[in-house]
């Protein structure tokens, strides 16, 4: 696809207002194999989304074409001290890696680009926009090891694998990846 892609950074209130665009991108991007999300799993994700956008530290990015068509989404927020994220790992990690204080780690919940706009740098732009104002030391995400393009992108951005997890009940095994922001000026 050609044309200009604009990436807008959003807080929770703005993202809540743009839920239809977030939903469209999510549903289309994750309907594909290997994700194969059903309408029920999309509905479940957006029930969580409606709770997530109410967090005062929520940050998102929405990419659109020049005519306003949504092409990509990214969102997350700093993890709370009581997050269960680390508990889902299949092998334990040391306490220092697990330590959360509500500011240390930005959890990137979703990053998705619709197929026609992939490999154009849109994901990287959204990633940077969603993290633009973070004071977190690092970013944490779960990524499927069988999605080679996403894995390659994350590694090229500086993410490293720290473990493997089943992020939710019934989920396939995901790589748990961390990006250190302290050395990147971020």
One Martini backbone bead per residue (centre of mass of N, CA, C, O) as a GRO file, in nm:
protein
  186
    1UNK     BB    1   0.100   0.034   0.018
    2UNK     BB    2   0.025   0.362  -0.020
    3UNK     BB    3   0.097   0.641   0.149
    4UNK     BB    4   0.001   0.798   0.429
    5UNK     BB    5   0.105   0.753   0.769
    6UNK     BB    6  -0.058   0.808   1.074
    7UNK     BB    7   0.047   0.862   1.416
    8UNK     BB    8  -0.144   0.833   1.718
    9UNK     BB    9  -0.139   0.940   2.029
   10UNK     BB   10  -0.294   0.787   2.329
   11UNK     BB   11  -0.509   0.785   2.564
   12UNK     BB   12  -0.763   0.629   2.714
   13UNK     BB   13  -0.995   0.813   2.616
   14UNK     BB   14  -0.921   0.811   2.316
   15UNK     BB   15  -0.923   0.503   2.281
   16UNK     BB   16  -1.216   0.461   2.359
   17UNK     BB   17  -1.327   0.629   2.117
   18UNK     BB   18  -1.146   0.421   1.915
   19UNK     BB   19  -1.244   0.124   1.939
   20UNK     BB   20  -1.336   0.047   1.650
   21UNK     BB   21  -1.046   0.064   1.530
   22UNK     BB   22  -0.907  -0.135   1.716
   23UNK     BB   23  -1.094  -0.373   1.650
   24UNK     BB   24  -1.048  -0.398   1.349
   25UNK     BB   25  -0.746  -0.459   1.360
   26UNK     BB   26  -0.748  -0.694   1.553
   27UNK     BB   27  -0.947  -0.884   1.405
   28UNK     BB   28  -0.783  -0.900   1.140
   29UNK     BB   29  -0.493  -0.975   1.236
   30UNK     BB   30  -0.606  -1.225   1.438
   31UNK     BB   31  -0.752  -1.416   1.219
   32UNK     BB   32  -0.497  -1.517   1.146
   33UNK     BB   33  -0.259  -1.714   1.105
   34UNK     BB   34  -0.208  -1.855   1.418
   35UNK     BB   35  -0.441  -1.720   1.583
   36UNK     BB   36  -0.755  -1.750   1.518
   37UNK     BB   37  -0.962  -1.542   1.595
   38UNK     BB   38  -1.259  -1.497   1.734
   39UNK     BB   39  -1.530  -1.319   1.818
   40UNK     BB   40  -1.510  -1.401   2.116
   41UNK     BB   41  -1.208  -1.313   2.158
   42UNK     BB   42  -1.253  -1.021   2.079
   43UNK     BB   43  -1.458  -0.954   2.295
   44UNK     BB   44  -1.273  -1.019   2.534
   45UNK     BB   45  -1.055  -0.812   2.471
   46UNK     BB   46  -1.262  -0.559   2.488
   47UNK     BB   47  -1.325  -0.591   2.781
   48UNK     BB   48  -1.035  -0.533   2.873
   49UNK     BB   49  -0.993  -0.262   2.730
   50UNK     BB   50  -1.210  -0.103   2.897
   51UNK     BB   51  -1.030  -0.128   3.151
   52UNK     BB   52  -0.749  -0.027   3.055
   53UNK     BB   53  -0.831   0.273   2.964
   54UNK     BB   54  -0.872   0.361   3.280
   55UNK     BB   55  -0.586   0.392   3.305
   56UNK     BB   56  -0.373   0.657   3.363
   57UNK     BB   57  -0.116   0.496   3.206
   58UNK     BB   58  -0.230   0.471   2.943
   59UNK     BB   59  -0.105   0.371   2.610
   60UNK     BB   60  -0.135   0.474   2.260
   61UNK     BB   61  -0.162   0.367   1.908
   62UNK     BB   62  -0.275   0.503   1.588
   63UNK     BB   63  -0.300   0.397   1.256
   64UNK     BB   64  -0.342   0.596   0.952
   65UNK     BB   65  -0.455   0.699   0.684
   66UNK     BB   66  -0.524   0.983   0.511
   67UNK     BB   67  -0.847   0.876   0.515
   68UNK     BB   68  -0.867   0.710   0.814
   69UNK     BB   69  -0.767   0.428   0.794
   70UNK     BB   70  -0.711   0.165   0.986
   71UNK     BB   71  -0.378  -0.018   1.042
   72UNK     BB   72  -0.290   0.030   1.359
   73UNK     BB   73  -0.180  -0.103   1.689
   74UNK     BB   74  -0.100   0.020   2.028
   75UNK     BB   75  -0.075  -0.110   2.378
   76UNK     BB   76  -0.047   0.007   2.730
   77UNK     BB   77   0.114  -0.038   3.065
   78UNK     BB   78   0.206  -0.023   3.367
   79UNK     BB   79   0.296  -0.241   3.601
   80UNK     BB   80   0.201  -0.377   3.877
   81UNK     BB   81   0.310  -0.511   4.173
   82UNK     BB   82   0.064  -0.750   4.125
   83UNK     BB   83   0.137  -0.887   3.885
   84UNK     BB   84   0.094  -1.197   3.685
   85UNK     BB   85   0.295  -1.222   3.451
   86UNK     BB   86   0.536  -1.384   3.591
   87UNK     BB   87   0.354  -1.641   3.676
   88UNK     BB   88   0.339  -1.766   3.366
   89UNK     BB   89   0.595  -1.889   3.377
   90UNK     BB   90   0.759  -2.202   3.332
   91UNK     BB   91   1.014  -2.051   3.437
   92UNK     BB   92   1.184  -1.918   3.664
   93UNK     BB   93   1.274  -1.600   3.785
   94UNK     BB   94   1.427  -1.366   3.919
   95UNK     BB   95   1.340  -1.122   4.143
   96UNK     BB   96   1.455  -0.878   3.988
   97UNK     BB   97   1.291  -0.923   3.726
   98UNK     BB   98   0.999  -0.929   3.878
   99UNK     BB   99   1.013  -0.651   3.976
  100UNK     BB  100   0.747  -0.430   4.087
  101UNK     BB  101   0.615  -0.061   4.111
  102UNK     BB  102   0.434   0.079   3.860
  103UNK     BB  103   0.705   0.188   3.667
  104UNK     BB  104   0.925  -0.008   3.545
  105UNK     BB  105   0.698  -0.157   3.353
  106UNK     BB  106   0.597  -0.184   3.024
  107UNK     BB  107   0.302  -0.324   2.900
  108UNK     BB  108   0.263  -0.479   2.594
  109UNK     BB  109  -0.038  -0.590   2.480
  110UNK     BB  110  -0.049  -0.455   2.180
  111UNK     BB  111   0.052  -0.538   1.830
  112UNK     BB  112  -0.086  -0.422   1.512
  113UNK     BB  113  -0.105  -0.504   1.154
  114UNK     BB  114  -0.232  -0.484   0.867
  115UNK     BB  115  -0.130  -0.654   0.596
  116UNK     BB  116  -0.096  -0.416   0.374
  117UNK     BB  117   0.104  -0.251   0.610
  118UNK     BB  118   0.338  -0.424   0.615
  119UNK     BB  119   0.677  -0.348   0.609
  120UNK     BB  120   0.669   0.001   0.672
  121UNK     BB  121   0.710   0.086   0.993
  122UNK     BB  122   0.449   0.103   1.171
  123UNK     BB  123   0.514  -0.052   1.428
  124UNK     BB  124   0.750   0.124   1.519
  125UNK     BB  125   0.593   0.392   1.540
  126UNK     BB  126   0.391   0.292   1.752
  127UNK     BB  127   0.586   0.205   1.966
  128UNK     BB  128   0.710   0.487   2.008
  129UNK     BB  129   0.446   0.636   2.074
  130UNK     BB  130   0.350   0.466   2.321
  131UNK     BB  131   0.651   0.537   2.467
  132UNK     BB  132   0.714   0.848   2.472
  133UNK     BB  133   0.622   0.904   2.804
  134UNK     BB  134   0.787   0.705   2.940
  135UNK     BB  135   0.957   0.599   3.262
  136UNK     BB  136   1.041   0.336   3.201
  137UNK     BB  137   1.295   0.085   3.188
  138UNK     BB  138   1.083  -0.115   3.044
  139UNK     BB  139   0.969  -0.373   2.819
  140UNK     BB  140   0.685  -0.596   2.796
  141UNK     BB  141   0.630  -0.911   2.613
  142UNK     BB  142   0.432  -1.124   2.410
  143UNK     BB  143   0.547  -1.387   2.177
  144UNK     BB  144   0.522  -1.571   1.912
  145UNK     BB  145   0.751  -1.798   1.778
  146UNK     BB  146   0.579  -1.847   1.490
  147UNK     BB  147   0.626  -1.525   1.438
  148UNK     BB  148   0.882  -1.416   1.261
  149UNK     BB  149   0.841  -1.113   1.203
  150UNK     BB  150   0.800  -1.022   1.494
  151UNK     BB  151   1.058  -1.135   1.609
  152UNK     BB  152   1.250  -0.972   1.428
  153UNK     BB  153   1.158  -0.696   1.515
  154UNK     BB  154   1.209  -0.710   1.819
  155UNK     BB  155   1.512  -0.772   1.797
  156UNK     BB  156   1.585  -0.511   1.630
  157UNK     BB  157   1.482  -0.326   1.885
  158UNK     BB  158   1.614  -0.506   2.155
  159UNK     BB  159   1.490  -0.755   2.228
  160UNK     BB  160   1.468  -1.014   2.486
  161UNK     BB  161   1.469  -1.328   2.598
  162UNK     BB  162   1.346  -1.454   2.938
  163UNK     BB  163   1.107  -1.654   2.841
  164UNK     BB  164   0.819  -1.866   2.907
  165UNK     BB  165   0.455  -1.860   2.829
  166UNK     BB  166   0.115  -1.877   2.948
  167UNK     BB  167  -0.074  -1.593   2.948
  168UNK     BB  168  -0.323  -1.791   2.934
  169UNK     BB  169  -0.568  -1.990   2.940
  170UNK     BB  170  -0.483  -2.200   2.664
  171UNK     BB  171  -0.223  -2.099   2.571
  172UNK     BB  172   0.029  -2.075   2.395
  173UNK     BB  173   0.350  -2.054   2.366
  174UNK     BB  174   0.547  -1.779   2.479
  175UNK     BB  175   0.751  -1.519   2.449
  176UNK     BB  176   0.945  -1.341   2.678
  177UNK     BB  177   1.003  -0.987   2.641
  178UNK     BB  178   1.278  -0.746   2.667
  179UNK     BB  179   1.321  -0.384   2.692
  180UNK     BB  180   1.578  -0.166   2.737
  181UNK     BB  181   1.558   0.192   2.808
  182UNK     BB  182   1.815   0.312   2.949
  183UNK     BB  183   2.019   0.287   2.683
  184UNK     BB  184   1.806   0.464   2.470
  185UNK     BB  185   1.692   0.743   2.602
  186UNK     BB  186   1.391   0.634   2.728
   0.00000   0.00000   0.00000
